[in-house]
Amino acid sequence: MADILNTLGLAYRARKAVLGDEVLNRVNKVKLMFIASDISEKSRERYEKKCYFYGIDHIDEFSGEELSSALGKNNVKVIGILDEGFKNALLKKK
């Protein structure tokens, strides 16, 4: 699990990840979505519908605190990976 979070941090530093509402703005470019396990039901439903409609894989095994600490940010609930290479690397580590 730590490998996934480290790779997630690397993707963010490489500018291959977007956070929060920016995920919805660039949803047609998102390859993989991380949804915090402790996000509200209304928000979860909104993001999962986008994943279903656009055929985006999503992972919801991590809490908002874990996602936030991986990126060095506060209160991160949703992360969108924009790069196919990072998507493949993250899914292999799952």
Buried (B, 14 or more C-beta within 10 A) or exposed (E): EEEBBEBBBBBBEEEBBBBBEBBBEEBEEBBBBBBBBBBEEEEBEBBBEBBEEEEBBBBBEBBBBBBBBBBEEEEBBBBBBBBEEBBEBBBEBE
